[in-house]
Amino acid sequence: MTKKESVDFVITELEKLYPKPPIPLTHKDPYTLLISVLLSAQSTDARVNTITPLLFKKADNPYDMVKLSVEEIREIIKPVGLSPMKSKGIYGLSKILIEKHDGNVPQSFEDLEELPAVGHKTASVVMSQAFDIPSFPVDTHIHRLMYRWNLSNGKNVVQTEKDAKRLFPKEIWNKLHLQIIYYAREYSPARAWDLEKDIITKKIGRKSVLNAYYNK
């Protein structure tokens, strides 16, 4: 299969399985999405979705968030892990949003990535899911599958993002990154992986990955 044929196959299969992929993190606006994405670092979306209602009941906007102390924020978000860094980040970015952006989440990578605890991936998710600006956030699932599918060399997430943007049409990036995440969780996980159910990897997978699977 050529690269183009592989790409077309991926798009077709994912469209069949996930024609309307929902956004996994519960939110109501760009601010609550930004906080949810920040909290999801090294945690699961399911766990974040159990904690955010408690946090957002007390503060679902930057003005109310800065009325809480870093310690109060930390107490609420402890179950998602990395709470010392995340609580400082949430308080700090809320303060900056008020001081520099009239309490609004900015719609640019540059401004988003200047916020405390907000990296490129978090900014990409917000740009894509809150503002519908074409972005291709690469998480561990997408990084794993782009390698398994022989569409990227797996060197690092920066390279994986470049390859994804080069190979897939820009107009489907926002939908596609969600489709790949859902597929990865359901059919191509890192552990307890059953290749027989993983129709995409079985068809277009990297030879070394397939050989390693069959020889284990």
N, C-alpha and C positions, 0 to 999 in steps of 0.2 A: 504493500500500500504506500502511495506517496504521502507526503506530509499533508497536502491539501485534502486528499481522500480521508485521511485519519481525522482531520479537523471537521470535515463535513459529517463524518460518521458520528463523532462526539456530539456535534450540535443536534443532529437528527434524533439520536437516542435520548439525549437529555430533554429535548422538547417533548418527546412522547411520554417520558416519565414524569416530568415536572413542568407542565405548561404554564402554571402560575405559582412559582415558588414564593411562599410568604417570607417576610423578614423575620428571622428567628428571635430577635430581641424585642420584647414588649416595650413600646414607647408611644408617646403621643405627639411629639414635636422634635425639632432638631436638638434642643438642649437635653431632653431625656434620652434621646438616642445616643448622643455624645457620651453622657455619663454611663449608659449601659455598655457601650463598646469599650470604654476605658476599664470598666469593672470586669469585662470578659477576658482580659489578658490572663493567660494561664489558669482559666477557670472554664466551666461549661456554660453555655447559654441557658440551660435549664436551671442551673443554680443561680445565675444572675437574675433570672426572671422571678425567682422566689424572694430575692432580697430587695430588688428595686421598688416594689410596691410599698415596702416599709420606709425606705428612704424618701421616696417621692410623696408619701403622705405628709412628711414633715417639710420637705422642700423639693418642689418640682420646677424651680426656676432659680437663676443665679442670685437674685435678691434675697430669697428665703434661705438659700444654701449658706450664704456668708453670715447669716444670723446664728448658724450652728458653729460650734467649735470643731477643730480638726479631730479632737478626741471623740466628740459626739458622733461625727460622721464615721469614724473608725469603728466604734462600737457596733453600729448598724451593719456595716459592710464586712465585718470580720470573717463570716463564713465563706466569702469568695476568695480569700487569700490575698497576700501582698497588701494587707490593709494599711500599714503605715505609709507606704508610698502612694497608694491610691487615694487615701483620705486627704493627704496634703495636696495631691494633684487636683482633686475635685474642688477643694476649697480655693486653691490658687487660681485655677482656670475660671472659676465663677467670679472671682474678684477682677480678673483681667477683662472678662466679658462685659462687666459693668463699667469699668474704667475706660476701656478702649473701643467697645463695640455696642454701646447703649443697651447692654443686656442681651444682645442677639448673638447667635452662633454665626461666625463669618463664613462666607461661601468661597473661600480660596484656600488652596493647600498651604500657601505661605503663612497665612494668618492662623490657620488651625494648628500647624506644626510648631508654631511659636508658643502654644499653650502648654503649661506643665503637664507631664505624663501623657501627652498626645504625640504618638509617633506617626510615621507615614501610613501604616496600615489603618490605624484608627481614623486618620484624616480621610483616607480613601473610602472607608465604609460610610462615613458621614456625607461625603460629597456624593457618593453613589445613591445611598438609601434615603437620605434626608432631602437632597437637592436635585436628584436625578441628573447629575453631571457625570458623564462617562468616566468611570474609574474601574480599576481591576484589583481590589484588595486581595492580597495573597496571604492566606492563613496556612496552618500546617496541613490541612486537608488538601487544599489546592496545590501546595508545594509537592506533596506526596504523589498526587495523581498526575500532575504534569510530568513528573519523572517516570512514573509507572507507564504512562502512555507514550513515552519516548518523544515528548513535545518540548522538554527542557532537560538540561543536564543535571539538575538537582544541586548545583553548586551553592546557590544561596537564593533567598526570596527576591532579592533585587533582580537577579537574572531571570528568575521564573516569571516575575511580573513583566519584564521586557519581552520575553518570549510569548507570553499569553497575549499581550497587546499587539504584537507583530502578527500572530497567527490568526486571531479571532477578529471578526468585524467589530468596529467600535460601537455600532448601534446596538449590539447585544451584550456588551461587557457587563452592564449592571445586572441583567437577568442571569447571564451565564455563570457569573461567579457564585451566585446563590445555588444554581442548579448543580454545579460541581460539588459544592459543600454538602448538599443533601444526598447526592449520589455517593460521595465518599463515606459518609456516615452509614448509609444503608447497605451499600454493596462492596465498598473497597476500603474497609477500616485498616488501621495500622496493625491491630491485633485481631485474632480470631477471624482471619480473612479467608473466605471461601471463593476461590477463583471461578468455580463453576457458576456461581451466581453473578459474578462480576463480568457481564457480557462485553463491556467496552475494553477492559484490560485484556481479556481473553483474546479479543480480535486484533487489537492494535498494540498490545503491550510490548515493552522493551524486552528483547530476547533474554538478556541477563536476569531480569526480574522473573520472567516466566520459568527459565531454567532453574533458578534458585528455589522457586516455589515447588516445582515438580521433584526436585532432588532432595528436598528437606526430609 
